[in-house]
Amino acid sequence: MYDWEDMLLFGMGSERGWIGMVVFVVLVLLGGIALVRGLAATGDARPRERGETGTRTAEELLREHYARGETDSAEFQRRLDDLRASRCNG
């Protein structure tokens, strides 16, 4: 039969009970940490609008330069034609 001490400690009066409880708590904490880190990592791993790696294409960069006024219309069109020709040939 159980004595009062075992009943108050829910059967963890022996050394094995306390060791088991410590191992259980550590496993729960490690599982929680792994879950939080996993959820945080999935936010960064999603593909972005600009492609799988999130890098901009040469055409996007050229359009940005043109939009900022760094190149004129003739230069923009020449470079755009060059990019499209190299993409078709290469």
C-alpha positions, 0 to 999 in steps of 0.5 A: 500500500501507499503511504501518505508521502507517496500519495502527496507526491503522486508516486514520485517518492522514489528516485526514478520518479524524480529523474523521470519527471526532470527528463520529461520537463526537459523534453517538453522544453526542448520540443517547445524551443524546436517548435518556435524555431521551426515556425520562425524559420518557415517565415523566411523560407517562403518564396518571394514575388521576385523569384525563388531566391528573392533576387531581382532580374536584370530587366527589373534592375534596368527598369528601376534605373530607367524609372529613376532617370539614370538612363534615357529612353534610347539607352533603356531600349537598347539594353532591354533588347540586348538582354532579351537577345542574350536570353533567347540565344543563351 
